[in-house]
């Protein structure tokens, strides 16, 4: 260990070295201090940390904001707690409804009307956020924290509004599904031999979006508002079914099906030893096959204790309205379940169309003389429709054109169907096929934005519209702590004047 350097010795060394180069002075002083001058860092590198920080401003908003329905639906004003209207749904002629003959000199009988009183209650949608004063101050020169917070808050609220307009469910309860039917079939699976118990839970579109294998099926949740008060909201799931047991030997596949539940777009399947069933699959059809060993650490079926499919404080969305066949909707086709847990796919007509869509379009014309103006689908069904339309049977109907001057054939891989032609309307019409980010696999929603000419005197301004008592508004709450608290709200309801101009095809298997 080096002896400590006395101040007098250090001073003398410096004085004696004044005539030497500066590097020698430094080396002499370091040596006197007990340090090895040959091991001293002679340069500053980036590792030293004395560097600038290149932070791009403002923050990049890398999340999708896609809300086509609320951007396309008309928005009209309203007052009170609900909007109300009278609907005349039929004209009943005197005598025989389809026979109008009257004898000479006599008068016809008096016709009658089929009327309904309808209403739609207003509901409130909203979202809140806050930024501390320190965050607002620290964000200066990077971004306006208060402004960007409000923008993102509005976008999130509008995404929730899009889901409400599409799939809000205030009235169509799913109840409890029937007990599933099970079977053990085939060879080659790796599911261990055992007697398995199967339970199923039906999901609305809200339930499908709120649920996952990792987090489980959404039931109900108690929300603590920014004001400290609490309320309960339902996630969109039915009550659970009774269980069915099935013995499986190694190599067999466990298959299960359940009768389709009106209003459901997906099904959650719980499998395991009786009394210990856990979530193993979520399907877009009312059947499932289990071929591999069960996954562990999943939600238990005991977590499902009630029907949590509706929210009385909300309103019915377009899909819910369409699925209420016999209760105001016009046409719903729930495809049949195939054998051994498989589903039914869309069917090619062989002449450039899809059988199920053709049947739907014909049904809407035969019953109501209407046609959809758009088909909302998901990516799976868009791909399936293209595959069915561009089948080998439709090949003779397709053409490609070659530029003779190029001397070669150039083609682009991939194909999509932009429009679907509906012949069941005077003159026919082209219906655009559009992907909606929230429409689930296995579902096609047909919607008419306006009615055909034969309905021109119907006094219906729009087939459907968003009736707003108070449109988007921002609330800057009083300061009660050192943070700026903001809420964005809207008070509205979805009014569907002509539910018969909507239709849905559900329970479609991929393929």
C-alpha positions as CSV (number, residue, x, y, z in Angstrom):
1,X,0.0,0.0,0.0
2,X,1.4,3.4,-1.0
3,X,2.2,5.9,1.8
4,X,0.0,9.0,1.7
5,X,1.6,11.9,-0.2
6,X,2.4,14.9,2.0
7,X,1.2,18.3,0.7
8,X,4.8,19.7,0.9
9,X,6.2,16.9,-1.2
10,X,3.5,17.3,-3.8
11,X,4.1,21.0,-4.0
12,X,7.8,20.5,-4.4
13,X,7.3,18.0,-7.2
14,X,5.1,20.4,-9.1
15,X,7.6,23.2,-8.8
16,X,10.5,21.0,-9.9
17,X,8.6,19.9,-13.0
18,X,7.5,23.3,-14.3
19,X,10.2,23.2,-16.9
20,X,9.1,19.8,-18.1
21,X,6.3,19.1,-20.7
22,X,2.8,19.1,-19.4
23,X,2.4,15.4,-19.9
24,X,5.5,14.7,-17.7
25,X,4.1,17.0,-15.0
26,X,0.9,15.0,-15.0
27,X,2.7,11.7,-14.9
28,X,5.0,12.8,-12.1
29,X,2.0,14.1,-10.0
30,X,0.0,10.8,-10.6
31,X,3.1,8.8,-9.6
32,X,3.5,10.8,-6.4
33,X,-0.2,10.1,-5.7
34,X,0.3,6.3,-6.0
35,X,-1.4,5.9,-9.3
36,X,0.0,4.1,-12.4
37,X,0.0,6.8,-15.1
38,X,0.3,4.0,-17.8
39,X,-3.2,2.7,-16.8
40,X,-5.1,6.0,-16.8
41,X,-7.9,6.4,-19.5
42,X,-6.6,9.0,-22.0
43,X,-9.9,9.5,-24.0
44,X,-13.6,10.2,-23.6
45,X,-15.8,7.6,-25.4
46,X,-19.6,7.3,-25.9
47,X,-19.5,4.8,-23.1
48,X,-18.6,7.7,-20.8
49,X,-22.2,8.9,-21.2
50,X,-21.5,12.4,-22.2
51,X,-23.7,12.2,-25.3
52,X,-26.9,13.9,-26.6
53,X,-30.2,12.0,-26.5
54,X,-32.0,12.0,-29.8
55,X,-35.7,11.8,-28.8
56,X,-38.2,12.3,-31.7
57,X,-41.2,14.4,-30.7
58,X,-44.1,13.9,-30.4
59,X,-44.8,10.3,-29.3
60,X,-45.8,7.9,-32.2
61,X,-49.4,6.7,-31.9
62,X,-49.0,3.1,-33.0
63,X,-52.5,1.8,-32.4
64,X,-55.3,1.3,-34.9
65,X,-58.2,3.7,-34.9
66,X,-60.8,2.4,-37.3
67,X,-64.4,3.2,-36.7
68,X,-66.3,2.9,-40.1
69,X,-69.8,2.6,-38.7
70,X,-70.0,5.7,-36.6
71,X,-68.3,7.7,-39.4
72,X,-70.9,6.6,-41.9
73,X,-74.1,6.5,-39.9
74,X,-76.1,9.8,-39.8
75,X,-76.2,11.6,-36.5
76,X,-79.3,13.5,-35.5
77,X,-80.4,15.4,-32.5
78,X,-82.8,14.3,-29.7
79,X,-84.2,15.2,-26.3
80,X,-85.7,13.5,-23.2
81,X,-84.8,10.1,-21.9
82,X,-85.7,8.2,-25.1
83,X,-86.7,8.7,-28.7
84,X,-90.1,7.4,-29.7
85,X,-91.8,6.7,-32.9
86,X,-94.8,4.9,-34.5
87,X,-94.3,2.3,-37.2
88,X,-96.9,1.2,-39.6
89,X,-95.7,-2.2,-40.6
90,X,-98.6,-3.4,-42.8
91,X,-101.7,-2.4,-44.6
92,X,-104.5,-4.9,-44.3
93,X,-107.1,-4.7,-47.0
94,X,-110.8,-5.4,-46.5
95,X,-112.2,-8.7,-47.5
96,X,-109.3,-10.8,-48.9
97,X,-106.1,-8.8,-48.6
98,X,-105.0,-9.6,-52.2
99,X,-108.4,-9.2,-53.9
100,X,-109.9,-5.8,-54.6
101,X,-113.1,-6.3,-56.7
102,X,-116.1,-4.2,-55.8
103,X,-119.6,-4.7,-57.3
104,X,-121.1,-1.9,-59.3
105,X,-122.6,0.9,-57.2
106,X,-121.3,-0.5,-53.9
107,X,-118.5,0.6,-51.6
108,X,-115.4,-1.4,-50.5
109,X,-114.9,-2.4,-46.9
110,X,-112.5,-0.3,-44.8
111,X,-108.8,-1.2,-44.6
112,X,-106.9,-1.6,-41.4
113,X,-103.3,-0.9,-40.2
114,X,-100.7,-2.9,-38.5
115,X,-98.9,-0.5,-36.2
116,X,-96.2,-0.6,-33.5
117,X,-95.0,1.8,-30.9
118,X,-91.3,1.8,-30.6
119,X,-88.7,3.6,-28.6
120,X,-84.9,3.7,-27.9
121,X,-83.6,4.9,-24.6
122,X,-80.5,7.2,-24.6
123,X,-77.3,5.8,-23.1
124,X,-74.1,7.4,-22.1
125,X,-70.7,6.4,-23.3
126,X,-67.5,7.8,-21.9
127,X,-63.9,7.5,-20.9
128,X,-61.6,9.4,-18.6
129,X,-57.9,10.1,-18.1
130,X,-55.6,12.4,-16.1
131,X,-52.2,14.0,-16.3
132,X,-50.3,15.1,-13.3
133,X,-49.0,18.7,-13.2
134,X,-45.4,17.3,-13.2
135,X,-46.1,15.2,-16.3
136,X,-47.6,18.3,-18.1
137,X,-44.5,20.4,-17.1
138,X,-42.0,17.6,-18.0
139,X,-43.6,17.1,-21.4
140,X,-43.0,20.7,-22.6
141,X,-41.0,20.8,-25.9
142,X,-41.9,17.1,-26.4
143,X,-45.7,17.2,-26.8
144,X,-48.6,19.1,-25.4
145,X,-49.6,16.4,-22.9
146,X,-53.0,17.8,-22.2
147,X,-53.9,18.1,-25.9
148,X,-52.7,14.6,-26.9
149,X,-54.3,13.1,-23.8
150,X,-57.7,14.5,-24.9
151,X,-57.2,13.3,-28.5
152,X,-56.3,9.7,-27.4
153,X,-59.2,9.8,-24.9
154,X,-61.7,10.8,-27.7
155,X,-60.3,8.1,-30.0
156,X,-60.7,5.4,-27.3
157,X,-64.2,6.5,-26.5
158,X,-65.1,6.4,-30.2
159,X,-63.7,2.9,-30.5
160,X,-66.0,1.8,-27.7
161,X,-68.8,3.7,-29.4
162,X,-68.1,1.7,-32.6
163,X,-68.4,-1.5,-30.7
164,X,-71.7,-0.3,-29.1
165,X,-73.2,0.6,-32.5
166,X,-72.1,-2.7,-33.9
167,X,-72.7,-5.1,-31.0
168,X,-74.2,-3.4,-28.0
169,X,-76.6,-5.8,-26.3
170,X,-79.3,-4.5,-24.0
171,X,-82.1,-7.0,-24.6
172,X,-80.9,-10.3,-26.3
173,X,-80.1,-12.6,-23.3
174,X,-78.2,-15.7,-24.1
175,X,-79.3,-17.7,-21.0
176,X,-77.7,-21.1,-20.5
177,X,-76.7,-23.3,-23.5
178,X,-77.9,-26.8,-23.7
179,X,-75.5,-29.5,-22.5
180,X,-73.0,-30.3,-25.3
181,X,-73.1,-33.5,-27.3
182,X,-69.7,-35.3,-27.2
183,X,-67.9,-38.0,-29.2
184,X,-64.5,-39.7,-29.3
185,X,-63.4,-40.3,-32.9
186,X,-60.5,-41.0,-35.1
187,X,-56.8,-41.9,-34.5
188,X,-53.5,-40.1,-34.2
189,X,-54.4,-37.5,-31.6
190,X,-52.2,-37.0,-28.5
191,X,-55.0,-36.4,-25.9
192,X,-54.3,-38.8,-23.0
193,X,-56.8,-41.5,-22.2
194,X,-59.3,-40.3,-19.6
195,X,-63.0,-39.5,-19.0
196,X,-63.4,-35.9,-19.8
197,X,-66.2,-33.5,-18.8
198,X,-67.2,-30.7,-21.3
199,X,-69.0,-27.4,-20.4
200,X,-69.8,-24.6,-22.9
201,X,-70.5,-20.9,-22.5
202,X,-71.9,-18.8,-25.4
203,X,-70.5,-15.4,-26.2
204,X,-71.9,-12.2,-27.7
205,X,-69.6,-10.2,-29.9
206,X,-68.8,-8.0,-26.8
207,X,-68.1,-11.3,-25.0
208,X,-65.9,-12.5,-27.8
209,X,-63.9,-9.3,-27.8
210,X,-63.6,-9.2,-24.0
211,X,-62.5,-12.8,-23.6
212,X,-59.3,-14.7,-24.3
213,X,-57.7,-18.0,-23.4
214,X,-55.1,-16.3,-21.3
215,X,-57.5,-14.0,-19.3
216,X,-60.6,-16.2,-19.4
217,X,-64.2,-15.5,-20.3
218,X,-65.5,-12.0,-19.3
219,X,-68.3,-12.2,-16.9
220,X,-69.1,-9.1,-14.8
221,X,-66.8,-6.4,-13.5
222,X,-67.1,-3.8,-10.8
223,X,-65.7,-0.5,-12.1
224,X,-64.6,2.3,-9.8
225,X,-65.2,5.6,-11.5
226,X,-62.9,8.6,-11.3
227,X,-65.4,10.0,-8.8
228,X,-64.9,7.1,-6.5
229,X,-68.3,5.6,-7.1
230,X,-68.7,2.0,-8.4
231,X,-70.9,0.4,-10.9
232,X,-71.2,-3.1,-12.5
233,X,-70.9,-3.9,-16.1
234,X,-71.4,-7.2,-17.9
235,X,-68.8,-8.7,-20.3
236,X,-71.0,-10.5,-22.8
237,X,-71.1,-14.1,-21.7
238,X,-73.9,-16.6,-21.0
239,X,-74.3,-18.8,-18.0
240,X,-72.5,-22.1,-18.3
241,X,-74.2,-25.3,-19.6
242,X,-74.5,-28.5,-17.8
243,X,-71.6,-30.8,-18.3
244,X,-71.3,-33.9,-20.5
245,X,-68.7,-36.6,-20.0
246,X,-66.9,-38.6,-22.6
247,X,-64.3,-41.4,-22.3
248,X,-61.4,-41.0,-24.7
249,X,-58.6,-43.4,-25.4
250,X,-55.1,-42.3,-26.5
251,X,-55.2,-41.4,-30.2
252,X,-58.8,-40.4,-30.3
253,X,-60.1,-36.8,-30.7
254,X,-62.6,-35.4,-28.3
255,X,-65.4,-33.6,-30.2
256,X,-68.2,-31.5,-28.8
257,X,-71.1,-29.6,-30.3
258,X,-74.0,-27.6,-28.8
259,X,-77.2,-26.3,-30.3
260,X,-76.5,-22.7,-31.6
261,X,-77.6,-20.0,-29.2
262,X,-79.5,-17.1,-30.7
263,X,-77.4,-13.9,-30.4
264,X,-74.1,-15.8,-29.9
265,X,-71.1,-15.4,-32.3
266,X,-68.6,-17.6,-30.4
267,X,-68.4,-20.3,-27.8
268,X,-66.0,-21.0,-24.9
269,X,-65.2,-24.6,-24.1
270,X,-64.2,-25.9,-20.7
271,X,-62.8,-29.4,-20.5
272,X,-61.3,-31.5,-17.7
273,X,-62.1,-34.0,-15.0
274,X,-65.7,-33.5,-13.9
275,X,-65.7,-30.6,-11.4
276,X,-62.3,-29.3,-12.5
277,X,-63.1,-28.2,-16.1
278,X,-60.9,-25.3,-17.4
279,X,-61.1,-23.1,-20.5
280,X,-59.5,-24.9,-23.4
281,X,-60.8,-23.2,-26.6
282,X,-62.9,-20.3,-27.9
283,X,-64.5,-21.0,-31.3
284,X,-66.5,-19.0,-33.8
285,X,-68.8,-21.9,-34.4
286,X,-70.8,-24.1,-32.0
287,X,-68.4,-27.0,-32.0
288,X,-64.9,-27.9,-31.0
289,X,-62.3,-30.6,-31.3
290,X,-59.6,-31.3,-28.7
291,X,-56.6,-33.4,-30.0
292,X,-53.7,-32.4,-27.7
293,X,-53.2,-32.6,-23.9
294,X,-55.2,-30.0,-22.0
295,X,-53.5,-26.7,-21.3
296,X,-53.0,-25.8,-17.6
297,X,-53.5,-22.7,-15.6
298,X,-56.6,-21.6,-17.5
299,X,-59.9,-20.1,-16.1
300,X,-62.0,-22.7,-14.2
301,X,-65.7,-23.2,-15.3
302,X,-66.6,-22.4,-11.7
303,X,-65.9,-18.8,-12.5
304,X,-69.1,-18.7,-14.6
305,X,-72.1,-18.4,-12.3
306,X,-74.7,-16.2,-14.2
307,X,-75.9,-14.9,-17.5
308,X,-73.8,-11.8,-18.2
309,X,-74.7,-11.2,-21.8
310,X,-76.7,-7.9,-21.6
311,X,-76.2,-4.4,-20.2
312,X,-79.5,-2.7,-19.4
313,X,-77.8,0.7,-19.5
314,X,-76.8,0.3,-23.1
315,X,-78.6,-0.1,-26.4
316,X,-78.8,-2.8,-29.1
317,X,-76.3,-2.5,-31.9
318,X,-76.7,-3.4,-35.6
319,X,-75.6,-7.0,-35.3
320,X,-77.7,-7.6,-32.2
321,X,-80.7,-6.2,-34.1
322,X,-80.1,-8.4,-37.0
323,X,-79.7,-11.5,-34.9
324,X,-83.0,-10.9,-33.2
325,X,-84.9,-12.8,-36.0
326,X,-88.5,-13.0,-35.1
327,X,-88.1,-10.2,-32.7
328,X,-87.6,-7.4,-35.3
329,X,-84.9,-8.7,-37.5
330,X,-85.5,-10.0,-41.0
331,X,-83.2,-12.8,-41.9
332,X,-80.7,-14.9,-39.9
333,X,-79.1,-18.1,-41.2
334,X,-77.2,-20.1,-38.6
335,X,-75.3,-22.7,-40.5
336,X,-75.6,-26.3,-39.3
337,X,-73.0,-28.0,-37.2
338,X,-71.1,-30.7,-39.1
339,X,-70.4,-34.2,-37.8
340,X,-67.8,-34.9,-35.1
341,X,-67.4,-31.3,-34.0
342,X,-66.8,-29.7,-37.4
343,X,-68.7,-26.8,-38.9
344,X,-70.3,-25.9,-42.2
345,X,-68.4,-23.7,-44.6
346,X,-69.8,-21.3,-47.2
347,X,-70.8,-23.1,-50.5
348,X,-69.8,-22.2,-54.0
349,X,-72.8,-21.9,-56.4
350,X,-70.6,-23.0,-59.3
351,X,-71.4,-19.9,-61.3
352,X,-69.4,-17.2,-59.5
353,X,-71.4,-16.6,-56.3
354,X,-72.0,-18.1,-52.8
355,X,-75.1,-20.1,-52.1
356,X,-75.7,-18.8,-48.6
357,X,-75.4,-15.2,-49.6
358,X,-77.6,-15.7,-52.7
359,X,-80.2,-17.3,-50.4
360,X,-80.0,-14.4,-48.0
361,X,-80.5,-11.8,-50.8
362,X,-83.4,-13.7,-52.2
363,X,-85.0,-14.0,-48.8
364,X,-84.8,-10.3,-48.2
365,X,-86.4,-9.5,-51.5
366,X,-89.1,-12.1,-51.2
367,X,-90.1,-11.0,-47.7
368,X,-89.6,-7.2,-47.8
369,X,-88.4,-6.2,-51.3
370,X,-85.2,-4.8,-49.9
371,X,-81.5,-5.3,-50.5
372,X,-78.4,-4.7,-48.4
373,X,-76.1,-1.9,-49.4
374,X,-73.0,-3.3,-47.7
375,X,-71.7,-6.7,-46.5
376,X,-69.6,-6.4,-43.4
377,X,-67.2,-9.3,-42.9
378,X,-64.0,-10.3,-41.2
379,X,-60.7,-11.2,-43.0
380,X,-61.5,-15.0,-42.8
381,X,-64.9,-14.6,-44.5
382,X,-63.5,-12.2,-47.2
383,X,-60.9,-14.9,-48.0
384,X,-63.5,-17.6,-48.0
385,X,-65.9,-15.7,-50.3
386,X,-63.0,-15.1,-52.8
387,X,-62.2,-18.9,-52.7
388,X,-65.8,-19.9,-53.3
389,X,-66.4,-17.3,-56.1
390,X,-63.0,-18.0,-57.8
391,X,-63.5,-21.7,-57.9
392,X,-62.7,-24.1,-60.7
393,X,-66.4,-24.0,-61.7
394,X,-66.3,-20.2,-62.2
395,X,-63.0,-20.2,-64.2
396,X,-64.7,-20.0,-67.6
397,X,-66.4,-16.8,-66.4
398,X,-63.1,-15.0,-65.7
399,X,-60.9,-13.2,-68.3
400,X,-57.5,-11.7,-68.4
401,X,-56.1,-9.3,-71.1
402,X,-52.7,-9.4,-72.6
403,X,-50.9,-6.5,-74.2
404,X,-49.6,-7.9,-77.5
405,X,-46.7,-5.5,-77.7
406,X,-45.3,-6.9,-74.4
407,X,-44.9,-10.4,-75.8
408,X,-45.5,-12.0,-72.4
409,X,-48.2,-12.7,-69.9
410,X,-48.0,-10.9,-66.6
411,X,-50.4,-11.7,-63.8
412,X,-50.8,-10.5,-60.2
413,X,-51.0,-13.2,-57.5
414,X,-53.9,-12.9,-55.1
415,X,-57.5,-12.0,-55.6
416,X,-60.3,-10.3,-53.7
417,X,-64.0,-9.7,-54.3
418,X,-64.9,-6.0,-54.1
419,X,-68.6,-6.2,-54.9
420,X,-71.3,-8.8,-54.7
421,X,-74.0,-8.5,-57.4
422,X,-77.6,-8.8,-56.1
423,X,-79.9,-9.9,-59.0
424,X,-82.9,-9.9,-56.7
425,X,-83.7,-6.2,-57.1
426,X,-85.2,-4.4,-60.1
427,X,-82.1,-3.9,-62.3
428,X,-79.9,-5.5,-59.8
429,X,-77.2,-3.8,-57.7
430,X,-73.6,-4.1,-56.7
431,X,-73.0,-4.5,-53.0
432,X,-69.6,-3.6,-51.6
433,X,-67.9,-6.2,-49.3
434,X,-66.0,-4.5,-46.6
435,X,-63.8,-5.8,-43.7
436,X,-64.8,-4.5,-40.3
437,X,-62.2,-4.8,-37.6
438,X,-64.7,-6.0,-35.0
439,X,-66.9,-8.4,-37.0
440,X,-65.9,-11.9,-35.7
441,X,-64.8,-14.9,-37.7
442,X,-67.8,-17.0,-38.7
443,X,-70.2,-14.0,-39.2
444,X,-71.4,-11.9,-42.1
445,X,-73.6,-8.8,-41.4
446,X,-75.7,-7.4,-44.2
447,X,-76.9,-3.9,-43.7
448,X,-79.0,-1.4,-45.8
449,X,-78.2,2.2,-45.4
450,X,-81.2,3.2,-47.5
451,X,-84.4,1.6,-48.8
452,X,-85.3,1.0,-52.5
453,X,-87.6,3.2,-54.5
454,X,-90.8,1.3,-53.4
455,X,-90.2,2.8,-49.9
456,X,-89.8,6.4,-51.0
457,X,-92.9,7.7,-49.2
458,X,-92.1,5.9,-45.9
459,X,-91.2,9.0,-43.9
460,X,-88.0,7.2,-42.8
461,X,-85.1,9.6,-43.1
462,X,-82.5,6.8,-42.6
463,X,-82.7,3.0,-42.2
464,X,-80.6,3.5,-39.0
465,X,-79.1,6.5,-37.4
466,X,-77.3,7.6,-34.2
467,X,-79.7,9.8,-32.3
468,X,-77.7,12.1,-30.0
469,X,-79.1,13.9,-27.0
470,X,-75.7,15.4,-26.5
471,X,-72.8,14.7,-28.9
472,X,-69.2,14.4,-28.0
473,X,-68.3,16.7,-25.2
474,X,-65.2,17.2,-22.9
475,X,-65.3,17.8,-19.2
476,X,-62.3,19.4,-17.5
477,X,-63.0,18.4,-14.0
478,X,-62.3,20.9,-11.1
479,X,-58.9,20.6,-9.7
480,X,-58.9,18.6,-6.5
481,X,-55.4,17.3,-6.6
482,X,-52.3,18.3,-8.6
483,X,-53.5,16.6,-11.8
484,X,-55.7,17.7,-14.7
485,X,-58.6,15.2,-14.9
486,X,-60.5,15.0,-18.2
487,X,-63.6,13.1,-19.4
488,X,-65.0,12.7,-22.9
489,X,-68.7,11.6,-23.2
490,X,-71.6,11.2,-25.6
491,X,-75.3,10.7,-24.8
492,X,-76.9,8.7,-27.7
493,X,-78.8,5.7,-28.9
494,X,-78.9,3.7,-32.1
495,X,-82.3,3.9,-33.8
496,X,-83.0,1.2,-36.4
497,X,-86.2,2.2,-38.2
498,X,-86.2,-0.7,-40.7
499,X,-84.7,-3.8,-38.9
500,X,-86.1,-5.9,-41.8
501,X,-83.4,-4.4,-44.0
502,X,-80.7,-6.2,-42.1
503,X,-79.6,-9.8,-42.1
504,X,-76.8,-12.1,-40.8
505,X,-75.2,-15.4,-41.6
506,X,-73.5,-16.9,-38.5
507,X,-71.7,-20.1,-37.4
508,X,-69.6,-20.2,-40.6
509,X,-66.6,-22.5,-40.4
510,X,-63.4,-21.5,-42.1
511,X,-62.7,-23.2,-45.4
